C-alpha cells in the first residue's frame, strides 16, 4: 500500500527497525496529506521509549498551548500536530470534513505516515473525545491513555458549566445564562462576563501565556461553532449528543485522568469517569483551571512522566 505523501520542512527520517521495535523518527516538522488538506506536525524529544501523541482541544484550538508539555520528551518522542481547520494546518469550510470520524482517520494517517505503530495518547478537552474514539477504533495502536480535563459526555459538561456559573456573582450569572438561552447581550458586557468565567475555570494564572494567545488567534472558529456551538457552556453543534460513558468499561489500557481543582471539567465528573474505567487513576492539580498545563506545568509533567514510567515497566 502506498503511504500518504509527506512534505518535509525539518528533516524527518524514518528508519526501518526490527519488526518488534518502534520505528525511529528524527526531530523535525512537516505536513501530511489527509482527506481535505494538509496537517502540520512536529516531532521533538529524545530516547527510545514509546512516543506520545498529543491531541489538542477545541475543536479547532491549535496545539500551541500544549508547548509546556514538550519536556515530556526526556525519554521519548513527543508528536504534536494541528488538526485540520486550525493553526498551521489547512483551513477548511466543508462541513462534511468536520466530523469526529474524519479526525480519527487523520490521526491514523499521521501515525502511518510517520511509521509509528504504537503510542501513548494524550488528549486535552475535545482531544479526549477524539482520543477515546480513536482508541475504540484502533485499540491495538494505543499503549496508554492520558485524558486531561476530558469531555466524555456533552450533557455532563453542560451540567458542570451550569453549576460553575452559579458560583459567580449574580450580575455575571444573569449575563451568561441569557447568552446560553439566546437572549441578545451587549457584546462588551458579555465579553467581560466570559472573562470572569475564563479566569475562574480556564486560566487562573496571569498573565496569559503567549502560547495560549497564539492558540486563540489561530483557532478555527468555524470548526468550533459547527461541532460544538457558540459558547463553552452549551453544546448546540454536532457533538451535542456525544457520550462515551458506556464505552469506558471497555478500555483495556492503563488510563490516567487529570484535571485542575477549578477545572470546567470538574473533579466530581472526573471521579465518575474514573470509576467507570478499569485500570485507571485520577490526579487533580492544585490551583489550576482547564488549562492545567498553563496553570501548573511542573506537576503536569511530573505526574504524566511518572505514569508513563510505570506503564513502560
MIROBA-796950 format. One record per residue: residue in one letter; x, y, z of N, C-alpha, C in turn. Coordinates in steps of 0.2 Angstrom, whole numbers, padded with zeros to 4 digits, always signed. Layout:
REM residues N
aXYZXYZXYZ;...
***
This chain:
REM residues 313
x+0004-0006+0000+0000+0000+0000+0004+0006+0000;x+0003+0011-0004+0006+0017-0004+0005+0021+0002;x+0010+0024+0005+0009+0028+0011+0007+0035+0009;x+0004+0039+0013+0002+0046+0011+0008+0050+0010;x+0008+0055+0006+0014+0059+0004+0015+0063+0010;x+0022+0064+0012+0024+0068+0017+0028+0074+0015;x+0026+0080+0015+0030+0086+0013+0034+0088+0019;x+0041+0088+0019+0045+0089+0025+0048+0096+0025;x+0047+0099+0031+0050+0106+0032+0057+0105+0036;x+0057+0101+0041+0063+0099+0045+0064+0092+0043;x+0070+0090+0044+0072+0084+0042+0069+0078+0047;x+0065+0074+0043+0062+0068+0047+0064+0062+0043;x+0068+0058+0046+0070+0052+0043+0067+0046+0046;x+0064+0042+0042+0061+0036+0045+0066+0030+0044;x+0068+0027+0049+0072+0021+0049+0068+0015+0051;x+0069+0010+0046+0065+0004+0047+0069-0001+0052;x+0066-0002+0058+0069-0006+0063+0067-0013+0063;x+0069-0017+0067+0066-0024+0068+0059-0023+0069;x+0055-0028+0067+0048-0028+0067+0045-0027+0074;x+0049-0030+0079+0046-0030+0086+0048-0023+0089;x+0051-0018+0086+0053-0012+0089+0049-0006+0086;x+0049-0001+0090+0046+0005+0087+0050+0008+0082;x+0048+0010+0076+0052+0014+0071+0054+0020+0074;x+0060+0022+0072+0063+0029+0075+0062+0034+0070;x+0060+0040+0072+0060+0046+0068+0064+0051+0071;x+0067+0055+0067+0071+0061+0070+0067+0067+0071;x+0069+0071+0075+0065+0078+0076+0065+0082+0070;x+0059+0085+0070+0058+0090+0064+0051+0091+0063;x+0049+0095+0058+0042+0096+0057+0040+0096+0050;x+0034+0095+0048+0032+0095+0041+0024+0094+0041;x+0022+0092+0035+0015+0092+0033+0013+0085+0031;x+0007+0082+0032+0005+0076+0030-0002+0077+0026;x-0002+0074+0020-0009+0074+0017-0014+0070+0020;x-0020+0073+0021-0025+0069+0024-0031+0071+0020;x-0037+0068+0021-0043+0070+0017-0045+0077+0019;x-0045+0081+0014-0047+0088+0015-0042+0093+0015;x-0035+0091+0015-0030+0096+0015-0023+0093+0018;x-0019+0097+0021-0013+0095+0024-0013+0097+0031;x-0010+0093+0036-0010+0094+0043-0002+0095+0045;x-0001+0100+0049+0006+0101+0051+0007+0097+0057;x+0013+0095+0058+0015+0091+0064+0022+0093+0066;x+0024+0091+0072+0031+0092+0074+0033+0086+0079;x+0039+0084+0078+0042+0079+0082+0048+0082+0086;x+0047+0081+0093+0053+0083+0097+0054+0078+0102;x+0059+0079+0106+0061+0074+0112+0067+0069+0110;x+0068+0065+0114+0074+0060+0113+0072+0054+0117;x+0076+0049+0116+0075+0042+0119+0071+0038+0115;x+0071+0031+0117+0068+0026+0113+0062+0023+0116;x+0059+0026+0121+0053+0024+0124+0047+0025+0119;x+0041+0022+0120+0036+0023+0116+0034+0030+0115;x+0033+0033+0109+0031+0040+0108+0024+0042+0111;x+0024+0048+0113+0017+0051+0115+0014+0056+0110;x+0008+0055+0108+0005+0059+0103+0000+0063+0107;x+0000+0070+0105-0004+0075+0109-0010+0077+0104;x-0016+0077+0107-0022+0079+0104-0024+0085+0107;x-0024+0091+0104-0027+0097+0107-0034+0098+0107;x-0036+0103+0110-0044+0104+0111-0047+0108+0106;x-0053+0110+0108-0057+0114+0103-0064+0112+0103;x-0066+0109+0097-0062+0108+0091-0060+0114+0088;x-0054+0114+0086-0051+0120+0082-0046+0124+0086;x-0044+0122+0092-0039+0126+0096-0033+0123+0095;x-0028+0126+0091-0022+0123+0089-0017+0121+0095;x-0012+0118+0093-0008+0114+0098-0003+0119+0102;x-0002+0125+0100+0002+0130+0103+0002+0129+0111;x-0004+0129+0114-0004+0129+0121-0002+0123+0124;x+0000+0118+0120+0002+0112+0123+0010+0112+0124;x+0013+0117+0122+0020+0118+0122+0023+0117+0129;x+0020+0119+0135+0023+0117+0141+0024+0110+0143;x+0021+0106+0139+0022+0098+0140+0027+0095+0135;x+0031+0100+0132+0036+0097+0127+0042+0093+0131;x+0043+0095+0138+0048+0092+0142+0046+0085+0143;x+0040+0082+0141+0039+0075+0142+0044+0071+0137;x+0047+0075+0133+0052+0071+0128+0058+0069+0131;x+0059+0069+0137+0065+0067+0140+0067+0060+0138;x+0063+0055+0138+0064+0048+0136+0060+0046+0130;x+0057+0050+0127+0053+0048+0121+0052+0054+0116;x+0049+0052+0110+0047+0057+0105+0040+0060+0107;x+0039+0066+0107+0033+0069+0108+0031+0072+0101;x+0025+0070+0099+0022+0072+0092+0016+0076+0094;x+0016+0082+0091+0011+0087+0091+0009+0089+0084;x+0002+0090+0083+0000+0092+0077-0006+0097+0078;x-0007+0101+0073-0013+0105+0072-0019+0101+0068;x-0024+0100+0071-0029+0096+0067-0032+0101+0061;x-0034+0097+0056-0036+0101+0050-0041+0106+0052;x-0040+0112+0049-0045+0118+0050-0043+0123+0055;x-0036+0122+0058-0034+0127+0063-0026+0127+0063;x-0024+0133+0066-0017+0133+0067-0013+0133+0060;x-0008+0129+0060-0003+0129+0054-0005+0124+0049;x-0011+0120+0050-0014+0116+0046-0019+0120+0041;x-0021+0116+0036-0025+0120+0031-0032+0122+0034;x-0034+0127+0032-0041+0129+0034-0046+0125+0030;x-0052+0124+0033-0057+0121+0029-0064+0125+0030;x-0068+0124+0025-0075+0126+0025-0080+0121+0024;x-0078+0115+0022-0083+0110+0020-0085+0106+0027;x-0091+0107+0028-0093+0104+0035-0093+0096+0035;x-0093+0093+0029-0093+0086+0029-0086+0083+0032;x-0081+0088+0032-0075+0086+0035-0075+0087+0042;x-0080+0090+0045-0080+0092+0052-0084+0087+0056;x-0081+0081+0056-0084+0075+0060-0078+0072+0064;x-0081+0069+0069-0076+0065+0073-0073+0059+0070;x-0076+0056+0065-0074+0050+0062-0068+0053+0057;x-0069+0059+0054-0064+0061+0049-0058+0063+0053;x-0058+0066+0059-0052+0067+0063-0049+0061+0066;x-0053+0056+0067-0050+0049+0069-0045+0047+0064;x-0048+0047+0058-0044+0045+0052-0038+0049+0051;x-0038+0055+0052-0032+0060+0051-0027+0058+0056;x-0029+0056+0062-0024+0054+0067-0021+0047+0064;x-0025+0043+0062-0022+0037+0059-0017+0038+0053;x-0019+0042+0049-0015+0044+0043-0008+0047+0045;x-0008+0051+0050-0002+0054+0053+0003+0049+0056;x+0000+0044+0060+0004+0039+0063+0007+0034+0057;x+0003+0033+0052+0005+0029+0047+0011+0032+0043;x+0010+0039+0042+0015+0042+0038+0021+0043+0041;x+0021+0043+0048+0027+0043+0052+0030+0036+0054;x+0026+0031+0051+0028+0024+0053+0029+0023+0060;x+0024+0025+0064+0024+0024+0071+0018+0019+0072;x+0020+0013+0075+0015+0008+0076+0011+0009+0083;x+0014+0011+0088+0010+0012+0094+0012+0018+0098;x+0007+0021+0102+0009+0027+0105+0005+0027+0112;x+0008+0031+0116+0004+0034+0122+0000+0040+0119;x-0007+0040+0121-0011+0045+0118-0013+0050+0123;x-0011+0056+0123-0013+0062+0127-0018+0066+0123;x-0024+0067+0127-0029+0071+0124-0031+0076+0129;x-0033+0082+0127-0035+0088+0131-0042+0090+0129;x-0046+0090+0134-0053+0093+0132-0056+0090+0126;x-0058+0093+0121-0060+0090+0115-0056+0084+0112;x-0049+0085+0114-0044+0080+0112-0046+0073+0115;x-0049+0073+0121-0051+0067+0124-0057+0063+0121;x-0061+0067+0118-0067+0064+0114-0064+0061+0108;x-0059+0065+0104-0056+0062+0099-0051+0056+0101;x-0048+0056+0106-0043+0051+0108-0047+0045+0110;x-0053+0045+0114-0057+0039+0116-0059+0036+0109;x-0062+0040+0105-0065+0037+0099-0059+0034+0094;x-0053+0037+0095-0048+0034+0091-0046+0027+0094;x-0046+0027+0101-0044+0020+0104-0050+0015+0103;x-0056+0017+0103-0061+0012+0102-0061+0009+0095;x-0058+0013+0090-0057+0010+0083-0051+0007+0082;x-0045+0009+0085-0039+0006+0084-0035+0005+0091;x-0038+0001+0095-0035-0001+0102-0028-0004+0101;x-0027-0007+0096-0020-0010+0096-0014-0005+0095;x-0016+0001+0093-0011+0006+0092-0010+0010+0098;x-0013+0009+0104-0013+0013+0110-0010+0009+0116;x-0005+0012+0119-0002+0009+0124-0005+0011+0131;x-0006+0018+0131-0010+0020+0137-0014+0027+0135;x-0018+0029+0139-0022+0035+0138-0021+0040+0143;x-0020+0046+0142-0020+0051+0147-0025+0056+0144;x-0031+0056+0148-0037+0060+0147-0037+0066+0151;x-0035+0072+0149-0034+0078+0153-0040+0083+0152;x-0043+0084+0158-0049+0089+0158-0054+0087+0152;x-0056+0080+0153-0060+0077+0147-0067+0080+0147;x-0070+0079+0141-0077+0080+0140-0079+0073+0137;x-0081+0068+0141-0084+0062+0138-0091+0061+0138;x-0094+0066+0140-0102+0067+0140-0103+0074+0139;x-0106+0076+0133-0108+0083+0132-0113+0085+0138;x-0118+0081+0139-0123+0083+0144-0120+0084+0151;x-0115+0080+0153-0112+0081+0160-0108+0088+0159;x-0104+0089+0154-0101+0095+0153-0105+0101+0154;x-0111+0101+0151-0116+0107+0151-0119+0107+0158;x-0120+0102+0162-0122+0102+0169-0117+0105+0173;x-0110+0103+0172-0105+0106+0176-0104+0114+0175;x-0105+0116+0168-0105+0123+0167-0110+0127+0170;x-0116+0124+0170-0122+0127+0174-0120+0128+0181;x-0117+0123+0184-0116+0123+0191-0110+0128+0193;x-0105+0128+0188-0100+0133+0189-0102+0140+0189;x-0106+0141+0184-0109+0148+0183-0113+0150+0189;x-0116+0146+0193-0120+0148+0199-0115+0150+0204;x-0109+0149+0204-0104+0151+0209-0102+0158+0208;x-0103+0161+0202-0101+0168+0201-0105+0173+0203;x-0103+0179+0203-0108+0185+0205-0114+0185+0201;x-0120+0187+0205-0126+0187+0201-0126+0191+0195;x-0123+0196+0194-0123+0200+0188-0120+0196+0183;x-0115+0192+0184-0111+0188+0179-0116+0182+0177;x-0119+0179+0182-0123+0174+0181-0129+0175+0176;x-0132+0181+0177-0138+0183+0173-0135+0184+0165;x-0130+0187+0164-0127+0188+0158-0126+0181+0154;x-0122+0177+0158-0120+0171+0155-0127+0166+0153;x-0131+0166+0158-0137+0162+0157-0141+0165+0151;x-0142+0172+0151-0145+0175+0145-0142+0173+0138;x-0135+0172+0138-0132+0170+0132-0133+0163+0131;x-0133+0159+0135-0135+0152+0134-0142+0151+0131;x-0146+0155+0134-0153+0155+0132-0155+0159+0126;x-0150+0162+0123-0151+0165+0116-0153+0172+0117;x-0153+0175+0123-0155+0182+0124-0150+0187+0122;x-0151+0191+0117-0146+0196+0115-0143+0199+0120;x-0136+0200+0120-0132+0203+0125-0128+0209+0122;x-0126+0214+0126-0121+0219+0124-0115+0215+0123;x-0111+0216+0118-0105+0212+0116-0100+0213+0121;x-0099+0220+0123-0094+0222+0128-0095+0219+0135;x-0102+0219+0137-0104+0216+0144-0103+0209+0144;x-0105+0206+0138-0104+0198+0138-0097+0196+0138;x-0093+0200+0135-0085+0198+0135-0083+0199+0142;x-0085+0204+0145-0082+0204+0152-0085+0198+0157;x-0091+0196+0156-0093+0190+0159-0090+0184+0158;x-0089+0183+0151-0085+0177+0149-0078+0177+0152;x-0075+0183+0152-0068+0184+0155-0068+0182+0162;x-0073+0184+0166-0074+0181+0173-0074+0174+0173;x-0078+0171+0169-0079+0163+0169-0072+0160+0167;x-0069+0163+0162-0062+0160+0160-0057+0161+0165;x-0057+0166+0168-0051+0167+0173-0053+0163+0180;x-0059+0161+0180-0061+0157+0186-0059+0149+0185;x-0061+0147+0179-0061+0140+0177-0057+0138+0171;x-0054+0142+0168-0049+0140+0162-0042+0142+0163;x-0040+0148+0164-0033+0151+0165-0033+0155+0171;x-0031+0152+0177-0031+0156+0183-0025+0160+0184;x-0019+0157+0181-0013+0161+0182-0012+0166+0177;x-0010+0172+0179-0009+0178+0174-0002+0180+0175;x+0000+0183+0169-0003+0184+0163-0004+0178+0159;x-0009+0178+0154-0010+0173+0150-0003+0172+0145;x-0002+0166+0144+0005+0164+0141+0004+0166+0133;x+0010+0167+0130+0010+0168+0123+0007+0162+0119;x+0008+0156+0122+0006+0150+0119-0002+0150+0118;x-0005+0152+0124-0012+0152+0123-0015+0158+0119;x-0011+0164+0119-0013+0169+0114-0013+0167+0107;x-0007+0163+0105-0007+0160+0099-0012+0155+0097;x-0014+0151+0102-0019+0146+0100-0026+0150+0099;x-0027+0155+0103-0034+0159+0102-0034+0162+0096;x-0028+0165+0094-0028+0169+0087-0029+0165+0081;x-0027+0158+0082-0027+0154+0076-0032+0148+0077;x-0037+0149+0081-0042+0144+0082-0046+0144+0075;x-0048+0138+0073-0053+0138+0068-0060+0138+0071;x-0063+0144+0071-0069+0146+0074-0075+0142+0071;x-0074+0142+0064-0080+0139+0060-0080+0131+0062;x-0075+0128+0063-0075+0121+0066-0078+0121+0073;x-0076+0125+0077-0078+0125+0084-0086+0126+0084;x-0088+0131+0080-0095+0133+0080-0099+0128+0077;x-0097+0124+0072-0101+0119+0069-0101+0113+0073;x-0096+0111+0076-0096+0105+0080-0098+0105+0087;x-0096+0111+0090-0098+0112+0097-0104+0117+0098;x-0103+0123+0096-0108+0129+0097-0104+0135+0098;x-0108+0140+0100-0106+0147+0100-0103+0149+0107;x-0103+0145+0112-0100+0146+0119-0098+0139+0122;x-0094+0140+0127-0092+0134+0131-0097+0131+0135;x-0103+0134+0137-0107+0132+0142-0113+0128+0139;x-0114+0128+0133-0120+0124+0130-0118+0122+0123;x-0119+0115+0122-0117+0112+0115-0123+0112+0111;x-0123+0116+0105-0128+0116+0100-0126+0113+0093;x-0119+0111+0093-0117+0108+0087-0117+0100+0086;x-0114+0098+0082-0114+0090+0080-0112+0086+0086;x-0108+0089+0091-0106+0085+0097-0111+0085+0103;x-0117+0088+0102-0121+0089+0107-0124+0083+0111;x-0124+0078+0107-0126+0071+0110-0120+0066+0111;x-0114+0069+0111-0108+0065+0112-0108+0062+0119;x-0108+0055+0120-0107+0052+0126-0104+0045+0126;x-0098+0044+0129-0094+0038+0128-0094+0035+0135;x-0098+0037+0140-0098+0034+0147-0099+0027+0147;x-0103+0024+0143-0105+0017+0142-0099+0013+0140;x-0095+0016+0135-0089+0013+0132-0083+0013+0137;x-0083+0017+0142-0077+0017+0146-0075+0010+0149;x-0080+0006+0151-0078+0000+0154-0074-0005+0149;x-0074-0003+0142-0071-0007+0138-0064-0005+0136;x-0061+0000+0140-0054+0002+0139-0050-0003+0143;x-0045-0006+0139-0041-0011+0142-0033-0009+0143;x-0032-0002+0142-0025+0000+0143-0025+0005+0149;x-0019+0005+0152-0019+0010+0158-0021+0017+0156;x-0025+0020+0160-0028+0026+0159-0027+0031+0165;x-0024+0037+0163-0023+0042+0168-0028+0048+0166;x-0032+0050+0171-0037+0056+0171-0033+0061+0175;x-0034+0067+0172-0031+0073+0176-0036+0079+0175;x-0036+0084+0180-0039+0090+0179-0037+0095+0184;x-0039+0101+0184-0037+0106+0189-0043+0106+0194;x-0041+0108+0200-0046+0109+0206-0051+0114+0204;x-0050+0118+0199-0055+0123+0197-0057+0123+0190;x-0057+0116+0188-0057+0115+0181-0065+0115+0178;x-0066+0117+0172-0073+0117+0169-0074+0110+0168;x-0069+0105+0168-0071+0098+0168-0070+0096+0175;x-0075+0096+0179-0074+0096+0186-0072+0090+0189;x-0068+0090+0195-0066+0084+0198-0071+0079+0200;x-0077+0081+0201-0083+0077+0203-0084+0073+0197;x-0085+0076+0191-0086+0072+0185-0081+0067+0183;x-0074+0069+0184-0069+0065+0183-0069+0059+0187;x-0071+0060+0193-0071+0054+0198-0076+0049+0195;x-0082+0052+0192-0086+0047+0189-0084+0043+0183;x-0080+0047+0179-0077+0044+0173-0072+0039+0175;x-0068+0040+0180-0063+0036+0183-0066+0029+0186;x-0072+0030+0189-0075+0024+0192-0077+0019+0187;x-0078+0022+0181-0081+0018+0175-0075+0014+0171;x-0069+0016+0172-0063+0015+0168-0059+0010+0172;x-0058+0004+0169-0053-0001+0173-0046+0001+0172;x-0042+0000+0177-0035+0001+0177-0034+0008+0176;x-0037+0013+0180-0036+0020+0179-0035+0023+0185;x-0033+0029+0185-0032+0033+0191-0033+0041+0189;x-0034+0045+0194-0036+0052+0194-0031+0056+0198;x-0029+0061+0195-0025+0066+0198-0028+0073+0197;x-0029+0077+0203-0031+0083+0202-0026+0088+0204;x-0024+0093+0199-0019+0098+0200-0022+0104+0204;x-0017+0106+0209-0019+0112+0213-0019+0118+0209;x-0023+0123+0211-0023+0130+0209-0023+0130+0201;x-0027+0126+0198-0027+0125+0191-0034+0125+0188;x-0035+0128+0182-0042+0128+0179-0041+0123+0173;x-0045+0124+0168-0045+0119+0162-0038+0119+0159;x-0034+0124+0158-0028+0124+0155-0023+0122+0161;x-0023+0116+0163-0018+0114+0168-0011+0115+0166;x-0010+0114+0160-0003+0114+0158+0000+0121+0158;x-0005+0126+0158-0003+0133+0159-0002+0135+0166;x-0007+0133+0170-0008+0135+0177-0003+0131+0182;x-0002+0125+0180+0003+0121+0184+0007+0116+0180;x+0011+0119+0176+0015+0115+0171+0020+0109+0175;x+0023+0111+0180+0028+0107+0183+0024+0100+0186;x+0019+0101+0189+0015+0095+0191+0012+0091+0186;x+0010+0094+0180+0008+0091+0174+0013+0086+0172;x+0019+0089+0170+0025+0085+0168+0027+0079+0172;x+0027+0081+0179+0029+0076+0184+0024+0070+0184;x+0018+0071+0184+0013+0066+0185+0012+0062+0179;x+0012+0065+0173+0012+0061+0167+0018+0057+0166;x+0024+0060+0167+0030+0056+0167+0031+0050+0171;x+0028+0051+0177+0028+0045+0182+0023+0040+0180;x+0018+0042+0177+0013+0037+0174+0016+0033+0168;x+0019+0037+0164+0022+0034+0158+0028+0029+0160;x+0031+0031+0165+0037+0026+0168+0034+0020+0170;x+0028+0020+0174+0025+0014+0177+0023+0010+0171;x+0020+0013+0166+0017+0009+0160+0022+0006+0157;x+0028+0009+0156+0033+0006+0152+0037+0000+0155;x+0036-0001+0162+0039-0006+0166+0037-0013+0163;
***
